[in-house]
């Protein structure tokens, strides 16, 4: 005899449970509003909240919520400070310059970056570095790297980046002859990894990008996926490839370090690089940095800035292709400042190319590679200028990329216009204040403090120390393309492509997902 069990009651039960959860979620939003906490963005589905709309179009999501200015007792309106549900986590967004300062300049005992980012970064970078170590140790590691970014090192980096760029141009078939079409994003991703590895990490690392490391780097890079914020251990094929790549890539660096130690120190013919620098560094307790940690720091250094550099240089190229008059001005500036012909591009000469610096700066303003920066709240935090206390159950989020598109700070913000920076002092453009132990102060649009709408490299204790290197890398590459080519859009193409946020990691940074070409003559 067969016993037949109907599935109908089970389906009905699940449907009833979901219905009750949705109804309970709606009643909670309508009836139980706490005036001491930021207003919650209305959402139908618990746990999921506003995750999808935020992930698809973060800038539009911020703008739509911001336009709903909070007033009086109407708690359906949001303004500059509001909370939305991101995969079950209450996430309080703090917009504008003051919001940037509140989040980025928060004290470590109050706001933690490690708790937010460690699940994502540790499997990729490795243990005992960056967000997988006590903050005091991380601060020391940042200083070790910063001390390797000296003026003398930068001078050598200009030469190495220029050499890599010239070799790249010479080898690319589409860049030969009198006319060619370049698929910009993948080409710039390749070029930026070559230039960064050769200048920062040495000739041994660069040589292996033509063979071993290239595939490993790709597999590691694919570890930066949204699901790994919550499930970094998930047995996905991509995660297994990530873990294998990390182990092999760390071993590559370890072998380089050990071989250098065996040779008994740096030779006169060796150029300065970050591996040599870290091999000579010691922590405050007198202990030298273990080789394993140097290897993991090298992985972090290479991967941490790659998306940012390749995305920024791609958009700079595409914006220049849409604005050929700027390309002519940039070329004229080089002739005027450096001299006609093939005058060598030097570190000192690069500092004098003002319009080139404006071009990089404007691209970072309009196309900041990081759209959201988050911190875990550790203690109840009162936000000055509001009636709100943000509880420890929340994550706080700033968006300097959003404030850099705000018309109250930048007129016609969606227009790419390098000349808008002509009223800003050059020293502000080159500012590299990243003393992570100091409190920041307000310094206007581009100053040293976190209370600014323009923070392409973040602010406070976690401000990116690679800022000056990024300006040099981007500047050299752009200068040499301007020197060698006239850049314009292919026929029928107008403007620059939009970013597809849905294919990238919406919580950490965004990768430009587009296929766009530039015509080079």
C-alpha positions as CSV (number, residue, x, y, z in Angstrom):
1,X,0.0,0.0,0.0
2,X,1.3,3.4,-0.9
3,X,0.9,6.4,1.3
4,X,0.4,9.6,-0.7
5,X,1.3,12.8,1.2
6,X,-0.1,16.0,-0.3
7,X,2.4,18.9,-0.6
8,X,-0.4,21.4,-0.6
9,X,-0.4,22.1,3.1
10,X,3.3,22.6,3.1
11,X,3.1,25.1,0.2
12,X,0.3,26.9,1.9
13,X,2.2,27.0,5.2
14,X,5.3,28.5,3.5
15,X,3.2,31.0,1.7
16,X,1.4,32.0,4.9
17,X,4.7,32.4,6.7
18,X,6.1,34.6,3.9
19,X,2.9,36.7,4.0
20,X,3.2,37.2,7.8
21,X,6.8,38.2,7.5
22,X,6.0,40.8,4.8
23,X,3.0,42.1,6.8
24,X,5.1,42.2,10.0
25,X,7.8,44.1,8.1
26,X,5.3,46.6,6.8
27,X,3.7,47.2,10.2
28,X,7.1,47.6,11.8
29,X,8.0,50.4,9.3
30,X,4.6,52.1,9.6
31,X,3.8,51.8,13.3
32,X,7.2,51.6,15.1
33,X,9.3,54.5,14.1
34,X,12.1,55.6,16.5
35,X,12.7,59.4,16.1
36,X,16.2,59.0,17.6
37,X,17.3,56.8,14.7
38,X,17.6,57.7,11.0
39,X,14.5,57.1,8.9
40,X,14.4,53.7,7.2
41,X,13.9,53.5,3.4
42,X,10.6,51.8,2.8
43,X,10.9,48.3,1.5
44,X,8.5,45.4,1.0
45,X,10.6,42.3,1.6
46,X,12.5,41.8,4.9
47,X,16.2,40.9,4.7
48,X,16.4,41.8,1.0
49,X,15.3,45.4,1.7
50,X,16.7,47.8,-0.8
51,X,19.7,45.6,-1.8
52,X,18.6,45.2,-5.5
53,X,17.9,48.8,-6.2
54,X,21.0,49.9,-4.5
55,X,23.2,47.3,-6.2
56,X,21.8,48.2,-9.7
57,X,22.1,52.0,-9.5
58,X,23.7,53.2,-6.3
59,X,24.0,56.9,-7.4
60,X,20.4,57.1,-8.4
61,X,19.4,55.3,-5.1
62,X,21.3,57.9,-3.1
63,X,19.9,60.8,-5.0
64,X,16.3,59.6,-4.8
65,X,16.5,59.1,-1.1
66,X,18.4,62.4,-0.6
67,X,15.7,64.4,-2.4
68,X,13.2,63.2,0.2
69,X,14.3,65.9,2.7
70,X,13.3,65.1,6.2
71,X,10.9,67.6,7.7
72,X,9.1,67.6,11.0
73,X,7.3,64.5,12.0
74,X,7.0,63.0,8.5
75,X,9.3,60.0,8.9
76,X,8.7,58.8,5.3
77,X,11.2,61.4,4.2
78,X,14.9,60.8,4.3
79,X,17.3,63.6,3.4
80,X,21.1,63.3,3.8
81,X,21.0,60.6,6.5
82,X,18.9,57.5,6.2
83,X,19.0,53.7,6.8
84,X,18.3,51.0,4.3
85,X,18.4,47.2,4.6
86,X,21.3,45.6,2.8
87,X,21.1,41.8,2.9
88,X,19.5,42.0,6.3
89,X,22.0,44.5,7.7
90,X,20.7,48.0,8.7
91,X,23.0,50.3,6.7
92,X,23.0,54.0,7.6
93,X,24.0,56.3,4.7
94,X,25.6,59.6,5.5
95,X,25.8,61.8,2.4
96,X,27.6,65.1,1.6
97,X,30.9,66.4,2.9
98,X,29.8,66.2,6.5
99,X,28.7,62.5,6.0
100,X,32.1,61.8,4.5
101,X,33.8,63.2,7.5
102,X,31.5,61.4,10.0
103,X,32.3,58.0,8.5
104,X,35.9,58.4,7.3
105,X,37.2,60.4,10.2
106,X,35.6,58.2,12.9
107,X,37.8,56.9,15.6
108,X,38.8,53.2,15.4
109,X,37.1,52.4,18.7
110,X,33.9,53.7,17.3
111,X,34.0,52.5,13.7
112,X,35.6,49.4,12.3
113,X,36.6,48.8,8.7
114,X,38.1,45.4,9.6
115,X,34.7,43.8,10.5
116,X,33.2,44.9,7.2
117,X,36.0,44.1,4.8
118,X,38.0,41.3,6.3
119,X,35.7,38.5,5.1
120,X,36.2,39.7,1.5
121,X,39.8,40.7,1.5
122,X,41.5,38.1,3.7
123,X,41.0,35.1,1.4
124,X,42.4,37.2,-1.4
125,X,45.3,39.1,0.2
126,X,46.2,36.5,2.9
127,X,46.4,36.4,6.7
128,X,48.1,38.8,9.1
129,X,48.0,41.8,6.8
130,X,45.6,44.7,6.0
131,X,42.2,43.8,7.7
132,X,43.3,40.5,9.1
133,X,45.5,41.9,11.8
134,X,45.1,44.3,14.8
135,X,44.7,47.9,13.6
136,X,48.0,49.0,15.3
137,X,49.8,46.4,13.2
138,X,48.0,47.5,10.0
139,X,49.0,51.1,10.7
140,X,52.7,50.0,10.9
141,X,52.3,48.1,7.6
142,X,50.9,51.2,5.9
143,X,53.8,53.2,7.1
144,X,56.3,50.6,5.8
145,X,54.7,50.9,2.3
146,X,54.6,54.7,2.6
147,X,58.3,54.9,3.4
148,X,59.0,53.0,0.2
149,X,57.2,55.7,-1.8
150,X,60.0,58.2,-1.7
151,X,60.8,61.0,-4.2
152,X,63.8,59.0,-5.5
153,X,61.6,55.9,-5.9
154,X,59.0,58.0,-7.8
155,X,61.7,59.3,-10.1
156,X,62.6,55.7,-11.0
157,X,59.0,54.7,-11.3
158,X,58.4,57.4,-14.0
159,X,61.1,55.9,-16.1
160,X,59.9,52.3,-15.6
161,X,56.2,53.2,-16.3
162,X,57.2,55.1,-19.4
163,X,59.3,52.1,-20.6
164,X,56.4,49.7,-20.0
165,X,54.0,52.0,-21.8
166,X,56.2,52.5,-24.8
167,X,56.8,48.7,-25.1
168,X,53.0,48.1,-24.8
169,X,52.3,50.6,-27.6
170,X,55.0,49.0,-29.8
171,X,53.7,45.4,-29.3
172,X,50.0,46.1,-29.8
173,X,49.0,45.4,-33.4
174,X,46.0,47.8,-33.3
175,X,48.3,50.6,-32.3
176,X,50.6,50.2,-35.4
177,X,50.2,52.2,-38.6
178,X,48.3,55.4,-39.1
179,X,44.9,54.4,-37.7
180,X,43.7,51.8,-35.2
181,X,40.8,51.0,-32.8
182,X,41.7,50.1,-29.2
183,X,39.3,48.2,-26.9
184,X,40.1,50.5,-24.0
185,X,39.1,48.7,-20.8
186,X,40.9,45.4,-21.3
187,X,43.9,47.1,-22.8
188,X,44.2,49.5,-19.9
189,X,43.7,46.7,-17.3
190,X,46.7,44.9,-18.9
191,X,48.9,48.0,-19.1
192,X,48.3,49.2,-15.5
193,X,49.2,45.8,-14.1
194,X,52.4,45.7,-16.1
195,X,53.4,49.2,-15.0
196,X,52.5,48.6,-11.4
197,X,54.2,45.3,-11.1
198,X,57.4,46.5,-12.8
199,X,57.7,49.7,-10.8
200,X,56.5,48.7,-7.4
201,X,57.4,45.0,-7.2
202,X,60.5,44.5,-9.4
203,X,61.6,42.9,-12.6
204,X,61.2,39.3,-11.3
205,X,57.5,39.9,-10.7
206,X,56.9,41.7,-13.9
207,X,58.7,39.0,-15.9
208,X,56.3,36.4,-14.6
209,X,53.2,38.4,-15.7
210,X,53.9,37.1,-19.2
211,X,53.4,33.6,-17.9
212,X,52.7,32.3,-14.4
213,X,51.2,35.3,-12.5
214,X,48.8,36.6,-15.1
215,X,46.4,33.6,-14.7
216,X,46.9,33.6,-11.0
217,X,46.1,37.3,-10.7
218,X,42.9,36.8,-12.7
219,X,41.7,34.0,-10.4
220,X,42.5,36.1,-7.3
221,X,40.8,39.1,-8.8
222,X,37.6,37.1,-9.2
223,X,37.5,36.6,-5.5
224,X,36.1,40.1,-5.1
225,X,32.5,39.1,-5.5
226,X,29.5,40.3,-3.5
227,X,28.6,36.9,-2.1
228,X,32.0,36.7,-0.4
229,X,31.0,39.5,2.0
230,X,28.7,37.0,3.6
231,X,30.0,33.6,2.4
232,X,33.7,33.8,1.7
233,X,34.0,30.1,2.5
234,X,31.3,29.0,0.1
235,X,32.5,26.0,-1.9
236,X,32.1,27.8,-5.2
237,X,34.4,27.0,-8.2
238,X,35.5,30.6,-8.3
239,X,36.4,30.5,-4.6
240,X,38.4,27.3,-5.0
241,X,40.3,28.9,-7.9
242,X,40.9,32.0,-5.7
243,X,42.4,29.9,-2.9
244,X,44.6,27.9,-5.2
245,X,45.8,31.1,-6.9
246,X,46.5,32.8,-3.5
247,X,48.7,29.8,-2.4
248,X,50.6,29.8,-5.6
249,X,51.1,33.5,-5.9
250,X,52.3,33.8,-2.3
251,X,54.8,31.1,-3.1
252,X,56.1,33.1,-6.1
253,X,56.7,36.1,-3.9
254,X,58.3,33.9,-1.2
255,X,60.7,32.4,-3.7
256,X,61.7,35.9,-4.9
257,X,62.3,37.1,-1.4
258,X,64.3,34.1,-0.4
259,X,66.4,34.3,-3.5
260,X,67.2,37.9,-2.8
261,X,68.2,37.1,0.8
262,X,70.6,34.4,-0.5
263,X,72.3,36.9,-2.8
264,X,73.2,38.9,0.3
265,X,71.6,42.2,-0.2
266,X,70.6,44.6,-3.0
267,X,73.1,45.0,-5.8
268,X,74.0,48.4,-7.2
269,X,72.3,47.5,-10.5
270,X,69.0,46.7,-8.8
271,X,66.4,49.4,-8.9
272,X,64.5,50.3,-5.7
273,X,61.1,48.4,-5.3
274,X,58.7,47.7,-2.5
275,X,60.0,44.2,-1.9
276,X,63.5,45.5,-1.1
277,X,62.0,48.1,1.1
278,X,59.9,45.7,3.2
279,X,62.7,43.2,3.5
280,X,64.5,45.8,5.6
281,X,61.6,46.9,7.8
282,X,60.9,46.0,11.4
283,X,57.9,46.3,13.6
284,X,58.0,48.4,16.7
285,X,58.9,45.4,18.8
286,X,62.0,44.9,16.7
287,X,60.8,41.9,14.8
288,X,61.5,41.9,11.0
289,X,58.5,41.4,8.8
290,X,58.1,37.7,8.1
291,X,58.5,36.7,4.5
292,X,55.0,35.3,4.4
293,X,53.6,38.8,5.4
294,X,55.8,40.5,2.8
295,X,54.3,38.1,0.2
296,X,50.7,38.9,1.4
297,X,51.4,42.6,1.4
298,X,52.7,42.4,-2.2
299,X,49.5,40.6,-3.2
300,X,47.4,43.3,-1.5
301,X,49.5,46.1,-3.0
302,X,49.1,44.8,-6.5
303,X,45.4,43.9,-6.3
304,X,44.2,46.7,-4.0
305,X,44.7,49.5,-6.5
306,X,44.4,47.6,-9.8
307,X,40.7,48.1,-10.3
308,X,40.9,51.7,-9.4
309,X,43.8,52.5,-11.8
310,X,42.5,50.5,-14.7
311,X,39.0,51.9,-14.4
312,X,40.3,55.5,-14.0
313,X,42.7,55.4,-17.0
314,X,39.9,53.7,-19.1
315,X,37.5,56.5,-18.4
316,X,40.1,59.2,-18.9
317,X,40.9,57.7,-22.3
318,X,37.2,57.5,-23.3
319,X,36.5,61.0,-22.0
320,X,39.4,62.3,-24.1
321,X,38.1,60.4,-27.1
322,X,34.8,62.3,-26.6
323,X,36.6,65.6,-26.2
324,X,39.4,65.7,-28.8
325,X,40.0,69.5,-28.1
326,X,41.3,68.5,-24.7
327,X,43.7,66.0,-26.3
328,X,45.1,68.8,-28.5
329,X,45.5,71.0,-25.4
330,X,47.3,68.3,-23.6
331,X,49.7,67.7,-26.5
332,X,50.3,71.5,-26.8
333,X,51.1,71.6,-23.0
334,X,53.7,68.9,-23.4
335,X,55.4,70.7,-26.3
336,X,55.3,74.0,-24.4
337,X,56.6,72.6,-21.1
338,X,58.8,69.6,-22.1
339,X,59.8,70.7,-25.5
340,X,59.0,69.4,-29.0
341,X,59.8,65.9,-30.3
342,X,60.6,63.0,-28.0
343,X,61.8,64.9,-25.0
344,X,62.2,62.4,-22.0
345,X,59.3,62.4,-19.6
346,X,60.7,62.9,-16.1
347,X,59.3,63.1,-12.6
348,X,60.0,66.8,-12.5
349,X,58.5,67.4,-15.9
350,X,55.4,65.5,-15.0
351,X,54.8,67.9,-12.0
352,X,54.7,70.8,-14.5
353,X,51.9,69.4,-16.7
354,X,49.1,71.2,-15.0
355,X,46.3,70.3,-17.5
356,X,47.3,66.7,-17.4
357,X,46.9,66.7,-13.6
358,X,43.5,68.4,-14.0
359,X,42.5,65.7,-16.4
360,X,43.3,62.9,-14.0
361,X,41.6,64.8,-11.1
362,X,38.4,65.5,-13.1
363,X,38.2,61.8,-14.2
364,X,38.5,60.7,-10.6
365,X,35.8,63.2,-9.6
366,X,33.2,62.0,-12.2
367,X,34.3,58.4,-12.2
368,X,35.5,57.6,-8.7
369,X,36.1,53.8,-8.7
370,X,34.7,53.4,-5.1
371,X,31.1,54.4,-4.8
372,X,30.5,53.2,-1.2
373,X,32.8,53.1,1.9
374,X,31.5,51.3,4.9
375,X,32.3,50.9,8.6
376,X,30.8,48.7,11.4
377,X,29.5,50.8,14.3
378,X,31.0,49.7,17.5
379,X,29.3,52.0,20.1
380,X,26.2,54.2,19.9
381,X,27.1,57.2,17.9
382,X,25.4,60.6,17.9
383,X,25.6,62.4,14.6
384,X,26.1,66.1,15.1
385,X,23.6,68.3,13.4
386,X,20.9,65.6,13.5
387,X,18.7,64.1,16.3
388,X,20.0,60.6,15.4
389,X,21.9,58.1,17.5
390,X,23.3,55.3,15.3
391,X,23.3,52.0,17.2
392,X,26.0,49.3,17.1
393,X,23.8,47.0,15.1
394,X,24.3,49.3,12.1
395,X,26.9,49.7,9.4
396,X,27.5,53.3,8.3
397,X,28.2,54.2,4.7
398,X,29.7,57.2,3.0
399,X,29.8,58.0,-0.7
400,X,32.5,60.5,-1.7
401,X,31.7,59.5,-5.3
402,X,28.2,60.7,-4.8
403,X,29.1,64.1,-3.2
404,X,31.6,64.7,-6.0
405,X,28.6,64.6,-8.4
406,X,26.5,67.0,-6.2
407,X,25.7,70.3,-8.0
408,X,25.9,72.3,-4.7
409,X,29.7,71.6,-4.8
410,X,30.4,71.2,-8.5
411,X,28.3,73.1,-11.1
412,X,27.2,71.0,-14.0
413,X,28.6,67.9,-12.2
414,X,28.0,65.4,-15.0
415,X,30.0,67.4,-17.4
416,X,33.7,66.2,-17.7
417,X,35.6,69.5,-17.6
418,X,39.3,69.4,-16.6
419,X,39.4,73.2,-16.7
420,X,37.1,73.4,-13.7
421,X,40.1,72.8,-11.5
422,X,42.1,75.9,-12.7
423,X,40.9,77.8,-9.7
424,X,42.4,75.2,-7.3
425,X,45.9,75.4,-6.1
426,X,48.3,72.8,-7.5
427,X,49.5,71.8,-4.0
428,X,45.9,70.8,-3.2
429,X,45.8,68.6,-6.2
430,X,49.0,66.8,-5.2
431,X,48.1,66.7,-1.5
432,X,49.0,63.3,-0.1
433,X,48.2,63.8,3.6
434,X,47.5,60.3,4.8
435,X,48.6,60.4,8.4
436,X,46.1,57.8,9.6
437,X,46.6,58.7,13.3
438,X,45.7,62.4,12.9
439,X,42.2,63.9,13.0
440,X,41.3,65.6,9.8
441,X,40.2,69.2,9.5
442,X,38.0,70.9,7.0
443,X,40.0,72.2,4.0
444,X,37.4,72.9,1.3
445,X,36.9,70.9,-1.8
446,X,40.3,69.3,-2.1
447,X,42.1,69.8,1.1
448,X,43.5,67.4,3.6
449,X,40.4,66.8,5.7
450,X,37.7,64.2,5.3
451,X,35.1,67.0,5.5
452,X,35.2,67.4,1.8
453,X,33.0,66.4,-1.2
454,X,36.0,65.3,-3.2
455,X,37.8,62.3,-1.7
456,X,38.8,60.0,-4.6
457,X,41.2,58.2,-2.3
458,X,39.1,58.1,0.9
459,X,40.1,60.0,4.0
460,X,41.1,59.6,7.7
461,X,43.1,56.6,8.9
462,X,42.2,54.5,6.0
463,X,43.0,57.0,3.2
464,X,44.8,55.3,0.4
465,X,48.6,55.7,0.7
466,X,49.0,54.9,-3.0
467,X,47.5,58.2,-4.1
468,X,50.7,59.9,-5.3
469,X,51.7,56.7,-7.1
470,X,48.3,56.6,-8.8
471,X,48.7,60.2,-10.1
472,X,52.2,59.3,-11.5
473,X,51.0,56.0,-13.1
474,X,47.9,57.6,-14.7
475,X,49.8,60.7,-15.7
476,X,52.7,58.9,-17.4
477,X,50.3,56.6,-19.4
478,X,48.1,59.5,-20.5
479,X,51.0,61.7,-21.4
480,X,52.5,59.0,-23.6
481,X,49.2,58.2,-25.4
482,X,48.6,61.9,-26.0
483,X,52.2,62.2,-27.3
484,X,51.8,59.3,-29.7
485,X,48.1,59.5,-30.8
486,X,45.2,61.6,-31.7
487,X,42.3,60.0,-29.7
488,X,38.7,60.2,-30.7
489,X,35.6,58.1,-30.6
490,X,34.9,55.5,-33.3
491,X,32.3,56.5,-35.9
492,X,28.8,56.6,-34.6
493,X,29.8,56.7,-30.9
494,X,28.9,59.7,-28.8
495,X,29.8,60.3,-25.2
496,X,31.1,57.7,-22.8
497,X,29.4,54.4,-21.7
498,X,27.5,54.0,-18.5
499,X,28.6,51.7,-15.8
500,X,26.8,48.4,-15.3
501,X,26.8,48.1,-11.5
502,X,24.9,44.9,-11.6
503,X,27.9,42.9,-12.7
504,X,30.3,44.2,-10.1
505,X,30.8,44.3,-6.4
506,X,28.4,47.0,-5.1
507,X,29.7,47.1,-1.6
508,X,33.4,47.7,-2.2
509,X,34.2,49.2,-5.5
510,X,32.8,49.1,-9.0
511,X,34.5,47.7,-12.0
512,X,33.7,49.3,-15.3
513,X,31.6,46.8,-17.3
514,X,31.5,48.0,-20.8
515,X,32.9,47.3,-24.2
516,X,34.0,50.6,-25.7
517,X,36.6,51.5,-28.3
518,X,38.6,54.5,-29.0
519,X,40.0,55.4,-32.4
520,X,43.7,56.3,-32.3
521,X,45.4,58.0,-35.2
